[in-house]
Amino acid sequence: EEHFSQALLQLVSCVHLTQPSVGFRLLHFVLSQKGVPSSSASSPEVQSDDQDQSKSAHFINCYKRFCSSVSKIGDNLPFGQHLIDDCQIGSEIDAGGLFRILPALMEEFPMILAGNPSFVQIVLANADPLHMSQLLRKIATGKVSLLGNQQQFTDIIVRSLQWCSYEQILLWQII
């Protein structure tokens, strides 16, 4: 099974060279699996939190292995940059998909995404009024923490001076 997984990972990594959206699609799939009962449980009530966490960790690890494999093939970028790049590509092909997985993204990768000016700009640049309303509600309820700590917040404000006025207005709505 491990040999098959390696071969599949190598195939998907090679496809990524011509279809960069594969990274976002894999990320979307991985994060969409959070909370989905595994087929090994006889009923949803039987599945334990440990099984959920184990399955979630397995899927996240698959995405990390994918990014590592892509780095070996050619671009040599760190994991965090792959994540940001995949979110950028995802926002271009399916902004709704990015917003659907946003809470899971922030839960799984808070050290990389929370307070990251590039990620904040990606989110705001693709937020329509409905997405912005949902984002503000998630921020208000504590499901999403987008702006990070005080130093990161300052960096976002400084970087936002280079953004378009629409993105700046949305940032001030969040603040």
N, C-alpha and C positions, 0 to 999 in steps of 0.2 A: 504494500500500500504506500509506503514512503517513497519508493521508486516512482510509482505512478504520480504521486503528488509533486515530486521534483520535476518530472517531465511536463506535467500540466503547468506548473509554475514557469518553467522555461518557455513553453509555448506562449503563454499569456504575456510574458515579458517581451518576447520577440514581436508579438502583435502590437504591443504598446509603441514600438518604434514607428509604425505606420498609422496607428490609430491611438493617439494619446488619450482619447476619452475612455479607454479601457480602465485606466487607473481610477477615475471617478466612478465609473459603473461598478467596479469591484468594491470601492469604498462604500457606495450607496447600498450594495447588496449586503456587505458585511454589517453595516450599522442598522440596516433594516431587519436583520436577524435577531437583534436584541429583543428579548421578550417573546419570541416565537417559540412555542413548546417544541421540544425535540421529538422526533418520531419514536424514540426508544421508550418514552414514558407512556404508560397505558392510558392516562388521562391528564389533562392540564393540572388538576389538583395534586397529582402525585409528584410532579416535577418540583424539586427543591430549589432553593436559592443557590445552593452550591452548584447544581447542574446548570442553572442559568448563567452563573458567573464563569463556569468552566467553558461552556459553549461560547459565550461572548469573548472570553480571552482567546479561545482557539481561532475564532474568526478574525479578531484584531491581529493576532499573530500572523495569520495568512496574508493580510494586507501589508504588514511590516515586512514579511519575507518577499512579497511582490516588489515593494519599493527597493529592498536590498538587491534583488535580482536585476531590476532595471538599472540600478546604479552600476552594477558589475558589467552590464552589457555596454553602457556607453556614457551616461551623463554624469555619473559620479557625484550626485547631489546628496546632501544629508536628508534624513527621513523627513524632518520638518519642512524642508523646501518642497519635497515631493507632495506632502500633504497640502500645502498651500497651492502648489501648481494644479493638483487634482481638483481642489475646490474652485480655482479660477476657471478651469476647463468645464467643470460641472455647472458653474453659474452661467456659462455661455450656452451650453446645450440644454440645460434643464434647471432653471433658477428655482422652480418649485421643488424639485428634488433636493436641491441644496438646503432649502428652508425646512423640508420635511425631516432631514437628518441633523439639522443644526443642534438640537438639544443633545443628541447622542454624540455628535462630534465634540461638543464642549465638555461633555462628561468624560469621554475617553481620552481627549488630548488637551486638557486645560493648560498644561505648561507650555504648549506650543502655540495654541490659538488665542487664549484669553490675553488681551492686551497687545496682540500682534497687529500693528498698523496695516499691513498688507491684507491680512484676513478681514479686519474690520472694514476696509475699503471694498473688498470683494462683496461682502455681505450688503453693505449700504448701496453700492452701485447697482445691485440687482434687486433691490427691495421695491416692490410696487406698494401702493397703499395697503392692500390686504396683508402682504408679507410684513410690512412695517407694523401694522396693528398687532399681528400675531407675535412678532419679535418683542414689541414693547410689553405685551402681556406676559411673555415668558421671562423677560428681564424682571418685571415687577413681582412675579411669583417666585423668582429665584431659580427657575429651571435653566436659565442661561446667564452667564456672567461674561459679557463681551469685552469690557474695557480694562480688565486686569487691575493691577495695583496702581498706586499713585504715580510711580515713575513711568510705568507703561502708559498710563492715562495721559501724562504730560507729553510723551513721545507721539501718541496718537493725535493730540491737539496740534502739535508742531507739524506733523506730517500732513494733517488735514488741510493746512494752508495751501497745499499743492493740489488738492482735490477740486472737483467741480462743485458749483454752489449747491446742487441738489444733494450730493453726498454730505456736504457740510451741514445743510439744514437737517438732514436725517440724524446726523451725529448729535446735533444740539437737541433734537427731540429725545434722544436716548439720555443725554446728560440731564 
